[in-house]
Every structure is written in C-alpha cells, then in structure tokens.
Amino acid sequence: MAGQKRTTIHLRSKAHRALNVKAATSNRSVSELTDAVVVEALREDALDMEAFAKRSREPSLPFDKVLRGLKRDGRL
C-alpha cells in the first residue's frame, strides 16, 4: 500500500449499494472506483482553474448586458 492513504467516507445507502454493484460487475474494488472519481474531479477542477487564470485579464460584462445580447441574438 505504498503511496496510499486510508480514509472514511459516508455515502447514501443507494449510492453505496450502486458502488458495490459497479465494483462487482467491473472487477474493480470500491477503493479503485472511488479513487478514480476523486482524481477525475480534481483534474476537472485543475482545468477550470487553468481556464479561469487564462481569462482573468479579460474584461467582465455586467449580467444585464449579457442577457440583452442573448435576447438580441435570439438565443434566449
């Protein structure tokens, strides 16, 4: 178990049951599935933060102007 840490999580009963079924049907452990989900969520967060950083110098628009533009373009 080098490089691994142990933790406790609390899941809703239905989520826990579904996770156990998925683990059994995919020949993966609950720990493997949980780790994969957490890593993916952290990866998505990192991508979001990168995108925010790249756009941080862009001018911001007031929400009412964005709404007017969407309405004008027929998208809202």
HTML snippet that shows the backbone in 3Dmol.js (N, CA, C, O; Angstrom):
<script src="https://3Dmol.org/build/3Dmol-min.js"></script>
<div id="view" style="width:600px;height:400px;position:relative"></div>
<script>
const pdb = `
ATOM      1  N   MET A   1       0.808  -1.202   0.000  1.00  0.00           N
ATOM      2  CA  MET A   1       0.000   0.000   0.000  1.00  0.00           C
ATOM      3  C   MET A   1       0.845   1.257   0.000  1.00  0.00           C
ATOM      4  O   MET A   1       0.428   2.282   0.538  1.00  0.00           O
ATOM      5  N   ALA A   2       2.002   1.196  -0.582  1.00  0.00           N
ATOM      6  CA  ALA A   2       2.856   2.378  -0.654  1.00  0.00           C
ATOM      7  C   ALA A   2       2.172   3.461  -1.468  1.00  0.00           C
ATOM      8  O   ALA A   2       1.612   3.190  -2.530  1.00  0.00           O
ATOM      9  N   GLY A   3       2.219   4.700  -0.962  1.00  0.00           N
ATOM     10  CA  GLY A   3       1.607   5.807  -1.680  1.00  0.00           C
ATOM     11  C   GLY A   3       0.109   5.908  -1.517  1.00  0.00           C
ATOM     12  O   GLY A   3      -0.525   6.736  -2.172  1.00  0.00           O
ATOM     13  N   GLN A   4      -0.457   5.111  -0.685  1.00  0.00           N
ATOM     14  CA  GLN A   4      -1.902   5.155  -0.473  1.00  0.00           C
ATOM     15  C   GLN A   4      -2.200   5.558   0.968  1.00  0.00           C
ATOM     16  O   GLN A   4      -1.431   5.269   1.885  1.00  0.00           O
ATOM     17  N   LYS A   5      -3.314   6.221   1.139  1.00  0.00           N
ATOM     18  CA  LYS A   5      -3.785   6.614   2.464  1.00  0.00           C
ATOM     19  C   LYS A   5      -5.180   6.069   2.657  1.00  0.00           C
ATOM     20  O   LYS A   5      -5.911   5.846   1.693  1.00  0.00           O
ATOM     21  N   ARG A   6      -5.532   5.863   3.862  1.00  0.00           N
ATOM     22  CA  ARG A   6      -6.844   5.334   4.206  1.00  0.00           C
ATOM     23  C   ARG A   6      -7.731   6.467   4.704  1.00  0.00           C
ATOM     24  O   ARG A   6      -7.273   7.354   5.425  1.00  0.00           O
ATOM     25  N   THR A   7      -9.012   6.431   4.314  1.00  0.00           N
ATOM     26  CA  THR A   7      -9.945   7.453   4.766  1.00  0.00           C
ATOM     27  C   THR A   7     -11.326   6.835   4.913  1.00  0.00           C
ATOM     28  O   THR A   7     -11.575   5.721   4.450  1.00  0.00           O
ATOM     29  N   THR A   8     -12.200   7.555   5.549  1.00  0.00           N
ATOM     30  CA  THR A   8     -13.584   7.119   5.697  1.00  0.00           C
ATOM     31  C   THR A   8     -14.476   8.112   4.979  1.00  0.00           C
ATOM     32  O   THR A   8     -14.324   9.324   5.132  1.00  0.00           O
ATOM     33  N   ILE A   9     -15.401   7.594   4.201  1.00  0.00           N
ATOM     34  CA  ILE A   9     -16.390   8.451   3.554  1.00  0.00           C
ATOM     35  C   ILE A   9     -17.776   7.954   3.933  1.00  0.00           C
ATOM     36  O   ILE A   9     -17.960   6.778   4.246  1.00  0.00           O
ATOM     37  N   HIS A  10     -18.728   8.841   3.905  1.00  0.00           N
ATOM     38  CA  HIS A  10     -20.110   8.486   4.212  1.00  0.00           C
ATOM     39  C   HIS A  10     -20.931   8.683   2.948  1.00  0.00           C
ATOM     40  O   HIS A  10     -20.949   9.769   2.368  1.00  0.00           O
ATOM     41  N   LEU A  11     -21.607   7.628   2.531  1.00  0.00           N
ATOM     42  CA  LEU A  11     -22.427   7.656   1.327  1.00  0.00           C
ATOM     43  C   LEU A  11     -23.882   7.380   1.678  1.00  0.00           C
ATOM     44  O   LEU A  11     -24.189   6.737   2.682  1.00  0.00           O
ATOM     45  N   ARG A  12     -24.758   7.876   0.834  1.00  0.00           N
ATOM     46  CA  ARG A  12     -26.158   7.496   0.975  1.00  0.00           C
ATOM     47  C   ARG A  12     -26.278   6.012   0.670  1.00  0.00           C
ATOM     48  O   ARG A  12     -25.499   5.476  -0.117  1.00  0.00           O
ATOM     49  N   SER A  13     -27.233   5.355   1.278  1.00  0.00           N
ATOM     50  CA  SER A  13     -27.388   3.907   1.137  1.00  0.00           C
ATOM     51  C   SER A  13     -27.476   3.477  -0.326  1.00  0.00           C
ATOM     52  O   SER A  13     -26.834   2.509  -0.731  1.00  0.00           O
ATOM     53  N   LYS A  14     -28.271   4.197  -1.114  1.00  0.00           N
ATOM     54  CA  LYS A  14     -28.424   3.827  -2.525  1.00  0.00           C
ATOM     55  C   LYS A  14     -27.128   3.998  -3.301  1.00  0.00           C
ATOM     56  O   LYS A  14     -26.806   3.179  -4.161  1.00  0.00           O
ATOM     57  N   ALA A  15     -26.386   5.051  -3.005  1.00  0.00           N
ATOM     58  CA  ALA A  15     -25.107   5.268  -3.678  1.00  0.00           C
ATOM     59  C   ALA A  15     -24.117   4.171  -3.293  1.00  0.00           C
ATOM     60  O   ALA A  15     -23.369   3.677  -4.136  1.00  0.00           O
ATOM     61  N   HIS A  16     -24.118   3.800  -2.029  1.00  0.00           N
ATOM     62  CA  HIS A  16     -23.229   2.739  -1.546  1.00  0.00           C
ATOM     63  C   HIS A  16     -23.550   1.418  -2.221  1.00  0.00           C
ATOM     64  O   HIS A  16     -22.655   0.686  -2.642  1.00  0.00           O
ATOM     65  N   ARG A  17     -24.820   1.127  -2.318  1.00  0.00           N
ATOM     66  CA  ARG A  17     -25.257  -0.115  -2.966  1.00  0.00           C
ATOM     67  C   ARG A  17     -24.853  -0.116  -4.444  1.00  0.00           C
ATOM     68  O   ARG A  17     -24.340  -1.113  -4.953  1.00  0.00           O
ATOM     69  N   ALA A  18     -25.088   1.004  -5.124  1.00  0.00           N
ATOM     70  CA  ALA A  18     -24.738   1.106  -6.542  1.00  0.00           C
ATOM     71  C   ALA A  18     -23.226   0.983  -6.741  1.00  0.00           C
ATOM     72  O   ALA A  18     -22.777   0.353  -7.698  1.00  0.00           O
ATOM     73  N   LEU A  19     -22.455   1.571  -5.858  1.00  0.00           N
ATOM     74  CA  LEU A  19     -21.000   1.490  -5.946  1.00  0.00           C
ATOM     75  C   LEU A  19     -20.528   0.050  -5.784  1.00  0.00           C
ATOM     76  O   LEU A  19     -19.640  -0.401  -6.507  1.00  0.00           O
ATOM     77  N   ASN A  20     -21.116  -0.665  -4.845  1.00  0.00           N
ATOM     78  CA  ASN A  20     -20.762  -2.075  -4.652  1.00  0.00           C
ATOM     79  C   ASN A  20     -21.111  -2.916  -5.871  1.00  0.00           C
ATOM     80  O   ASN A  20     -20.346  -3.797  -6.263  1.00  0.00           O
ATOM     81  N   VAL A  21     -22.268  -2.643  -6.472  1.00  0.00           N
ATOM     82  CA  VAL A  21     -22.672  -3.381  -7.679  1.00  0.00           C
ATOM     83  C   VAL A  21     -21.697  -3.079  -8.815  1.00  0.00           C
ATOM     84  O   VAL A  21     -21.250  -3.986  -9.517  1.00  0.00           O
ATOM     85  N   LYS A  22     -21.375  -1.806  -8.988  1.00  0.00           N
ATOM     86  CA  LYS A  22     -20.431  -1.424 -10.056  1.00  0.00           C
ATOM     87  C   LYS A  22     -19.076  -2.075  -9.837  1.00  0.00           C
ATOM     88  O   LYS A  22     -18.455  -2.555 -10.786  1.00  0.00           O
ATOM     89  N   ALA A  23     -18.621  -2.095  -8.608  1.00  0.00           N
ATOM     90  CA  ALA A  23     -17.337  -2.730  -8.306  1.00  0.00           C
ATOM     91  C   ALA A  23     -17.383  -4.213  -8.658  1.00  0.00           C
ATOM     92  O   ALA A  23     -16.451  -4.740  -9.264  1.00  0.00           O
ATOM     93  N   ALA A  24     -18.447  -4.871  -8.285  1.00  0.00           N
ATOM     94  CA  ALA A  24     -18.566  -6.308  -8.547  1.00  0.00           C
ATOM     95  C   ALA A  24     -18.655  -6.608 -10.045  1.00  0.00           C
ATOM     96  O   ALA A  24     -18.064  -7.575 -10.525  1.00  0.00           O
ATOM     97  N   THR A  25     -19.391  -5.777 -10.774  1.00  0.00           N
ATOM     98  CA  THR A  25     -19.584  -6.041 -12.199  1.00  0.00           C
ATOM     99  C   THR A  25     -18.419  -5.568 -13.063  1.00  0.00           C
ATOM    100  O   THR A  25     -18.309  -5.972 -14.221  1.00  0.00           O
ATOM    101  N   SER A  26     -17.556  -4.728 -12.523  1.00  0.00           N
ATOM    102  CA  SER A  26     -16.422  -4.224 -13.306  1.00  0.00           C
ATOM    103  C   SER A  26     -15.097  -4.852 -12.886  1.00  0.00           C
ATOM    104  O   SER A  26     -14.041  -4.511 -13.419  1.00  0.00           O
ATOM    105  N   ASN A  27     -15.164  -5.766 -11.930  1.00  0.00           N
ATOM    106  CA  ASN A  27     -13.946  -6.408 -11.408  1.00  0.00           C
ATOM    107  C   ASN A  27     -12.934  -5.403 -10.885  1.00  0.00           C
ATOM    108  O   ASN A  27     -11.724  -5.596 -11.009  1.00  0.00           O
ATOM    109  N   ARG A  28     -13.451  -4.319 -10.295  1.00  0.00           N
ATOM    110  CA  ARG A  28     -12.607  -3.321  -9.647  1.00  0.00           C
ATOM    111  C   ARG A  28     -13.072  -3.201  -8.209  1.00  0.00           C
ATOM    112  O   ARG A  28     -14.216  -3.524  -7.891  1.00  0.00           O
ATOM    113  N   SER A  29     -12.199  -2.743  -7.352  1.00  0.00           N
ATOM    114  CA  SER A  29     -12.590  -2.575  -5.955  1.00  0.00           C
ATOM    115  C   SER A  29     -13.316  -1.241  -5.773  1.00  0.00           C
ATOM    116  O   SER A  29     -13.222  -0.336  -6.602  1.00  0.00           O
ATOM    117  N   VAL A  30     -14.035  -1.155  -4.669  1.00  0.00           N
ATOM    118  CA  VAL A  30     -14.690   0.100  -4.318  1.00  0.00           C
ATOM    119  C   VAL A  30     -13.635   1.193  -4.176  1.00  0.00           C
ATOM    120  O   VAL A  30     -13.861   2.330  -4.591  1.00  0.00           O
ATOM    121  N   SER A  31     -12.503   0.862  -3.603  1.00  0.00           N
ATOM    122  CA  SER A  31     -11.422   1.837  -3.452  1.00  0.00           C
ATOM    123  C   SER A  31     -10.921   2.341  -4.807  1.00  0.00           C
ATOM    124  O   SER A  31     -10.696   3.539  -4.983  1.00  0.00           O
ATOM    125  N   GLU A  32     -10.747   1.425  -5.762  1.00  0.00           N
ATOM    126  CA  GLU A  32     -10.294   1.840  -7.097  1.00  0.00           C
ATOM    127  C   GLU A  32     -11.296   2.776  -7.751  1.00  0.00           C
ATOM    128  O   GLU A  32     -10.912   3.796  -8.323  1.00  0.00           O
ATOM    129  N   LEU A  33     -12.578   2.438  -7.670  1.00  0.00           N
ATOM    130  CA  LEU A  33     -13.612   3.269  -8.272  1.00  0.00           C
ATOM    131  C   LEU A  33     -13.668   4.635  -7.608  1.00  0.00           C
ATOM    132  O   LEU A  33     -13.748   5.658  -8.288  1.00  0.00           O
ATOM    133  N   THR A  34     -13.626   4.652  -6.288  1.00  0.00           N
ATOM    134  CA  THR A  34     -13.684   5.905  -5.545  1.00  0.00           C
ATOM    135  C   THR A  34     -12.470   6.777  -5.864  1.00  0.00           C
ATOM    136  O   THR A  34     -12.608   7.980  -6.081  1.00  0.00           O
ATOM    137  N   ASP A  35     -11.292   6.177  -5.894  1.00  0.00           N
ATOM    138  CA  ASP A  35     -10.080   6.914  -6.220  1.00  0.00           C
ATOM    139  C   ASP A  35     -10.176   7.513  -7.618  1.00  0.00           C
ATOM    140  O   ASP A  35      -9.789   8.664  -7.820  1.00  0.00           O
ATOM    141  N   ALA A  36     -10.684   6.757  -8.583  1.00  0.00           N
ATOM    142  CA  ALA A  36     -10.814   7.250  -9.954  1.00  0.00           C
ATOM    143  C   ALA A  36     -11.745   8.456 -10.023  1.00  0.00           C
ATOM    144  O   ALA A  36     -11.471   9.417 -10.742  1.00  0.00           O
ATOM    145  N   VAL A  37     -12.845   8.405  -9.276  1.00  0.00           N
ATOM    146  CA  VAL A  37     -13.798   9.520  -9.278  1.00  0.00           C
ATOM    147  C   VAL A  37     -13.174  10.764  -8.648  1.00  0.00           C
ATOM    148  O   VAL A  37     -13.333  11.868  -9.169  1.00  0.00           O
ATOM    149  N   VAL A  38     -12.481  10.596  -7.551  1.00  0.00           N
ATOM    150  CA  VAL A  38     -11.853  11.739  -6.876  1.00  0.00           C
ATOM    151  C   VAL A  38     -10.767  12.350  -7.760  1.00  0.00           C
ATOM    152  O   VAL A  38     -10.685  13.572  -7.883  1.00  0.00           O
ATOM    153  N   VAL A  39      -9.941  11.515  -8.371  1.00  0.00           N
ATOM    154  CA  VAL A  39      -8.882  12.019  -9.248  1.00  0.00           C
ATOM    155  C   VAL A  39      -9.488  12.776 -10.423  1.00  0.00           C
ATOM    156  O   VAL A  39      -8.988  13.839 -10.790  1.00  0.00           O
ATOM    157  N   GLU A  40     -10.547  12.253 -11.016  1.00  0.00           N
ATOM    158  CA  GLU A  40     -11.194  12.924 -12.144  1.00  0.00           C
ATOM    159  C   GLU A  40     -11.779  14.274 -11.715  1.00  0.00           C
ATOM    160  O   GLU A  40     -11.659  15.258 -12.445  1.00  0.00           O
ATOM    161  N   ALA A  41     -12.405  14.327 -10.550  1.00  0.00           N
ATOM    162  CA  ALA A  41     -12.965  15.589 -10.057  1.00  0.00           C
ATOM    163  C   ALA A  41     -11.853  16.618  -9.831  1.00  0.00           C
ATOM    164  O   ALA A  41     -12.021  17.793 -10.157  1.00  0.00           O
ATOM    165  N   LEU A  42     -10.728  16.184  -9.278  1.00  0.00           N
ATOM    166  CA  LEU A  42      -9.602  17.095  -9.062  1.00  0.00           C
ATOM    167  C   LEU A  42      -9.006  17.552 -10.389  1.00  0.00           C
ATOM    168  O   LEU A  42      -8.597  18.706 -10.519  1.00  0.00           O
ATOM    169  N   ARG A  43      -8.953  16.657 -11.373  1.00  0.00           N
ATOM    170  CA  ARG A  43      -8.444  17.019 -12.699  1.00  0.00           C
ATOM    171  C   ARG A  43      -9.342  18.084 -13.334  1.00  0.00           C
ATOM    172  O   ARG A  43      -8.851  19.054 -13.912  1.00  0.00           O
ATOM    173  N   GLU A  44     -10.649  17.899 -13.224  1.00  0.00           N
ATOM    174  CA  GLU A  44     -11.593  18.884 -13.760  1.00  0.00           C
ATOM    175  C   GLU A  44     -11.422  20.230 -13.064  1.00  0.00           C
ATOM    176  O   GLU A  44     -11.447  21.274 -13.716  1.00  0.00           O
ATOM    177  N   ASP A  45     -11.250  20.211 -11.749  1.00  0.00           N
ATOM    178  CA  ASP A  45     -11.024  21.455 -11.011  1.00  0.00           C
ATOM    179  C   ASP A  45      -9.755  22.151 -11.491  1.00  0.00           C
ATOM    180  O   ASP A  45      -9.738  23.372 -11.646  1.00  0.00           O
ATOM    181  N   ALA A  46      -8.696  21.386 -11.727  1.00  0.00           N
ATOM    182  CA  ALA A  46      -7.438  21.965 -12.192  1.00  0.00           C
ATOM    183  C   ALA A  46      -7.625  22.604 -13.567  1.00  0.00           C
ATOM    184  O   ALA A  46      -7.095  23.686 -13.824  1.00  0.00           O
ATOM    185  N   LEU A  47      -8.372  21.945 -14.448  1.00  0.00           N
ATOM    186  CA  LEU A  47      -8.638  22.508 -15.774  1.00  0.00           C
ATOM    187  C   LEU A  47      -9.457  23.790 -15.665  1.00  0.00           C
ATOM    188  O   LEU A  47      -9.199  24.760 -16.378  1.00  0.00           O
ATOM    189  N   ASP A  48     -10.442  23.792 -14.772  1.00  0.00           N
ATOM    190  CA  ASP A  48     -11.237  25.007 -14.557  1.00  0.00           C
ATOM    191  C   ASP A  48     -10.366  26.153 -14.067  1.00  0.00           C
ATOM    192  O   ASP A  48     -10.475  27.278 -14.554  1.00  0.00           O
ATOM    193  N   MET A  49      -9.505  25.865 -13.107  1.00  0.00           N
ATOM    194  CA  MET A  49      -8.635  26.910 -12.561  1.00  0.00           C
ATOM    195  C   MET A  49      -7.690  27.445 -13.636  1.00  0.00           C
ATOM    196  O   MET A  49      -7.408  28.642 -13.682  1.00  0.00           O
ATOM    197  N   GLU A  50      -7.204  26.554 -14.498  1.00  0.00           N
ATOM    198  CA  GLU A  50      -6.332  26.974 -15.596  1.00  0.00           C
ATOM    199  C   GLU A  50      -7.096  27.892 -16.551  1.00  0.00           C
ATOM    200  O   GLU A  50      -6.571  28.918 -16.983  1.00  0.00           O
ATOM    201  N   ALA A  51      -8.327  27.524 -16.876  1.00  0.00           N
ATOM    202  CA  ALA A  51      -9.146  28.350 -17.768  1.00  0.00           C
ATOM    203  C   ALA A  51      -9.440  29.704 -17.136  1.00  0.00           C
ATOM    204  O   ALA A  51      -9.383  30.727 -17.819  1.00  0.00           O
ATOM    205  N   PHE A  52      -9.752  29.727 -15.844  1.00  0.00           N
ATOM    206  CA  PHE A  52     -10.001  30.990 -15.156  1.00  0.00           C
ATOM    207  C   PHE A  52      -8.759  31.872 -15.187  1.00  0.00           C
ATOM    208  O   PHE A  52      -8.851  33.076 -15.426  1.00  0.00           O
ATOM    209  N   ALA A  53      -7.599  31.270 -14.946  1.00  0.00           N
ATOM    210  CA  ALA A  53      -6.354  32.041 -14.937  1.00  0.00           C
ATOM    211  C   ALA A  53      -6.085  32.643 -16.316  1.00  0.00           C
ATOM    212  O   ALA A  53      -5.666  33.796 -16.420  1.00  0.00           O
ATOM    213  N   LYS A  54      -6.326  31.864 -17.377  1.00  0.00           N
ATOM    214  CA  LYS A  54      -6.089  32.361 -18.740  1.00  0.00           C
ATOM    215  C   LYS A  54      -7.016  33.523 -19.083  1.00  0.00           C
ATOM    216  O   LYS A  54      -6.647  34.416 -19.846  1.00  0.00           O
ATOM    217  N   ARG A  55      -8.220  33.507 -18.517  1.00  0.00           N
ATOM    218  CA  ARG A  55      -9.203  34.539 -18.863  1.00  0.00           C
ATOM    219  C   ARG A  55      -9.283  35.653 -17.827  1.00  0.00           C
ATOM    220  O   ARG A  55     -10.142  36.528 -17.931  1.00  0.00           O
ATOM    221  N   SER A  56      -8.414  35.636 -16.843  1.00  0.00           N
ATOM    222  CA  SER A  56      -8.517  36.591 -15.736  1.00  0.00           C
ATOM    223  C   SER A  56      -8.355  38.043 -16.170  1.00  0.00           C
ATOM    224  O   SER A  56      -8.851  38.949 -15.500  1.00  0.00           O
ATOM    225  N   ARG A  57      -7.674  38.269 -17.273  1.00  0.00           N
ATOM    226  CA  ARG A  57      -7.441  39.645 -17.718  1.00  0.00           C
ATOM    227  C   ARG A  57      -8.492  40.124 -18.708  1.00  0.00           C
ATOM    228  O   ARG A  57      -8.461  41.276 -19.143  1.00  0.00           O
ATOM    229  N   GLU A  58      -9.419  39.248 -19.063  1.00  0.00           N
ATOM    230  CA  GLU A  58     -10.494  39.660 -19.968  1.00  0.00           C
ATOM    231  C   GLU A  58     -11.441  40.600 -19.236  1.00  0.00           C
ATOM    232  O   GLU A  58     -11.669  40.450 -18.036  1.00  0.00           O
ATOM    233  N   PRO A  59     -11.988  41.563 -19.958  1.00  0.00           N
ATOM    234  CA  PRO A  59     -12.948  42.451 -19.293  1.00  0.00           C
ATOM    235  C   PRO A  59     -14.220  41.676 -18.942  1.00  0.00           C
ATOM    236  O   PRO A  59     -14.634  40.769 -19.664  1.00  0.00           O
ATOM    237  N   SER A  60     -14.815  42.046 -17.841  1.00  0.00           N
ATOM    238  CA  SER A  60     -16.060  41.385 -17.450  1.00  0.00           C
ATOM    239  C   SER A  60     -17.236  42.208 -17.961  1.00  0.00           C
ATOM    240  O   SER A  60     -17.130  43.420 -18.146  1.00  0.00           O
ATOM    241  N   LEU A  61     -18.356  41.528 -18.185  1.00  0.00           N
ATOM    242  CA  LEU A  61     -19.567  42.190 -18.653  1.00  0.00           C
ATOM    243  C   LEU A  61     -20.633  42.104 -17.571  1.00  0.00           C
ATOM    244  O   LEU A  61     -20.779  41.066 -16.925  1.00  0.00           O
ATOM    245  N   PRO A  62     -21.371  43.177 -17.369  1.00  0.00           N
ATOM    246  CA  PRO A  62     -22.481  43.109 -16.427  1.00  0.00           C
ATOM    247  C   PRO A  62     -23.521  42.090 -16.919  1.00  0.00           C
ATOM    248  O   PRO A  62     -23.744  41.953 -18.122  1.00  0.00           O
ATOM    249  N   PHE A  63     -24.134  41.400 -16.000  1.00  0.00           N
ATOM    250  CA  PHE A  63     -25.084  40.335 -16.332  1.00  0.00           C
ATOM    251  C   PHE A  63     -26.219  40.851 -17.211  1.00  0.00           C
ATOM    252  O   PHE A  63     -26.640  40.157 -18.136  1.00  0.00           O
ATOM    253  N   ASP A  64     -26.721  42.050 -16.942  1.00  0.00           N
ATOM    254  CA  ASP A  64     -27.835  42.571 -17.745  1.00  0.00           C
ATOM    255  C   ASP A  64     -27.433  42.774 -19.206  1.00  0.00           C
ATOM    256  O   ASP A  64     -28.262  42.601 -20.100  1.00  0.00           O
ATOM    257  N   LYS A  65     -26.163  43.143 -19.464  1.00  0.00           N
ATOM    258  CA  LYS A  65     -25.695  43.291 -20.839  1.00  0.00           C
ATOM    259  C   LYS A  65     -25.615  41.931 -21.538  1.00  0.00           C
ATOM    260  O   LYS A  65     -25.946  41.809 -22.717  1.00  0.00           O
ATOM    261  N   VAL A  66     -25.177  40.926 -20.807  1.00  0.00           N
ATOM    262  CA  VAL A  66     -25.121  39.574 -21.375  1.00  0.00           C
ATOM    263  C   VAL A  66     -26.526  39.117 -21.737  1.00  0.00           C
ATOM    264  O   VAL A  66     -26.742  38.582 -22.825  1.00  0.00           O
ATOM    265  N   LEU A  67     -27.481  39.322 -20.841  1.00  0.00           N
ATOM    266  CA  LEU A  67     -28.867  38.931 -21.114  1.00  0.00           C
ATOM    267  C   LEU A  67     -29.415  39.660 -22.337  1.00  0.00           C
ATOM    268  O   LEU A  67     -30.051  39.049 -23.195  1.00  0.00           O
ATOM    269  N   ARG A  68     -29.170  40.961 -22.413  1.00  0.00           N
ATOM    270  CA  ARG A  68     -29.645  41.724 -23.584  1.00  0.00           C
ATOM    271  C   ARG A  68     -29.052  41.171 -24.875  1.00  0.00           C
ATOM    272  O   ARG A  68     -29.750  41.040 -25.880  1.00  0.00           O
ATOM    273  N   GLY A  69     -27.782  40.852 -24.843  1.00  0.00           N
ATOM    274  CA  GLY A  69     -27.127  40.294 -26.027  1.00  0.00           C
ATOM    275  C   GLY A  69     -27.712  38.947 -26.430  1.00  0.00           C
ATOM    276  O   GLY A  69     -27.900  38.679 -27.617  1.00  0.00           O
ATOM    277  N   LEU A  70     -27.998  38.102 -25.449  1.00  0.00           N
ATOM    278  CA  LEU A  70     -28.605  36.797 -25.741  1.00  0.00           C
ATOM    279  C   LEU A  70     -29.998  36.961 -26.331  1.00  0.00           C
ATOM    280  O   LEU A  70     -30.374  36.259 -27.271  1.00  0.00           O
ATOM    281  N   LYS A  71     -30.752  37.889 -25.774  1.00  0.00           N
ATOM    282  CA  LYS A  71     -32.092  38.140 -26.296  1.00  0.00           C
ATOM    283  C   LYS A  71     -32.026  38.719 -27.714  1.00  0.00           C
ATOM    284  O   LYS A  71     -32.796  38.320 -28.588  1.00  0.00           O
ATOM    285  N   ARG A  72     -31.118  39.647 -27.932  1.00  0.00           N
ATOM    286  CA  ARG A  72     -30.959  40.268 -29.236  1.00  0.00           C
ATOM    287  C   ARG A  72     -30.601  39.227 -30.299  1.00  0.00           C
ATOM    288  O   ARG A  72     -31.077  39.292 -31.433  1.00  0.00           O
ATOM    289  N   ASP A  73     -29.751  38.263 -29.913  1.00  0.00           N
ATOM    290  CA  ASP A  73     -29.327  37.238 -30.859  1.00  0.00           C
ATOM    291  C   ASP A  73     -30.311  36.079 -30.991  1.00  0.00           C
ATOM    292  O   ASP A  73     -30.074  35.131 -31.739  1.00  0.00           O
ATOM    293  N   GLY A  74     -31.428  36.169 -30.250  1.00  0.00           N
ATOM    294  CA  GLY A  74     -32.441  35.124 -30.324  1.00  0.00           C
ATOM    295  C   GLY A  74     -32.058  33.826 -29.634  1.00  0.00           C
ATOM    296  O   GLY A  74     -32.632  32.778 -29.928  1.00  0.00           O
ATOM    297  N   ARG A  75     -31.105  33.880 -28.730  1.00  0.00           N
ATOM    298  CA  ARG A  75     -30.689  32.670 -28.014  1.00  0.00           C
ATOM    299  C   ARG A  75     -31.356  32.531 -26.660  1.00  0.00           C
ATOM    300  O   ARG A  75     -31.133  31.559 -25.937  1.00  0.00           O
ATOM    301  N   LEU A  76     -32.181  33.518 -26.324  1.00  0.00           N
ATOM    302  CA  LEU A  76     -32.888  33.465 -25.034  1.00  0.00           C
ATOM    303  C   LEU A  76     -34.294  33.990 -25.215  1.00  0.00           C
ATOM    304  O   LEU A  76     -35.065  34.035 -24.256  1.00  0.00           O
TER     305      LEU A  76
END
`;
const viewer = $3Dmol.createViewer("view");
viewer.addModel(pdb, "pdb");
viewer.setStyle({}, {cartoon: {color: "spectrum"}});
viewer.zoomTo();
viewer.render();
</script>
